[in-house]
Amino acid sequence: MASTFNCFAYELAKSPDTSRIIDTIKSSRHSYTSADRLAATSLNKSGNKSYRQKKYALAFRAYSNSYPNYPNAYSYIMTSDSHWRSIVQFHSKQVSVNNECKIGNQYFSHDIEMDVSQHFEVGFELAILDHDTKLIESQLYKHARDIADCLRQLANFYKSTPSETCVELNKVQACLGEPLIN
């Protein structure tokens, strides 16, 4: 019999932001209602529809409005993914004059680190805390973990470059790869 990874015994190396958010969620879980859960589910469905239409900014808004209603792993993961896809999509459509820099490096590494710790990592941790085996064993989850790891590596790369360096959109897109849902 093949051995399987016990994801529930796995403890993420959490950032202080991830830990703070998880602690807040744990302490307030008793206060969420079925109406809150329905609102979150509805917003996730709206996010999925926009995401599948490649309207990533709209998807981001829906997912990021979902988890305040009822914190769930899926909405946190999809918030981060749709956020970065919307950034790439927006800047890819912008006309560049004289090869001007579309995304500067001044805050880029920090933005990635904050987003990964406040969204992807929270989503991964919630999936583990909730014993959400279906999500944890899904391709979406595995791909999202790969995206988060790649974005962290990209942040580390840009940390070592001057702040006036232009961020290459193709590197961000390479981290994202194929959409998480079709």
Secondary structure, 3 states (H helix, E strand, C coil): CCCCCCCCCCCCCCCHHHHHHHHHHHHHHHHCCHHHHHHHHHHHHHHHHHHHCCCHHHHHHHHHHHHHHCCCHHHHHHHHHHHHHHHHHHHHHCCCCCCCCCCECCCHHHHHHHHHHHHHHHHHHHHHHCCCHHHHCCHHHHHHHHHHHHHHHHHHHHHCCCCCCECCHHHHHHHHCCCCCC
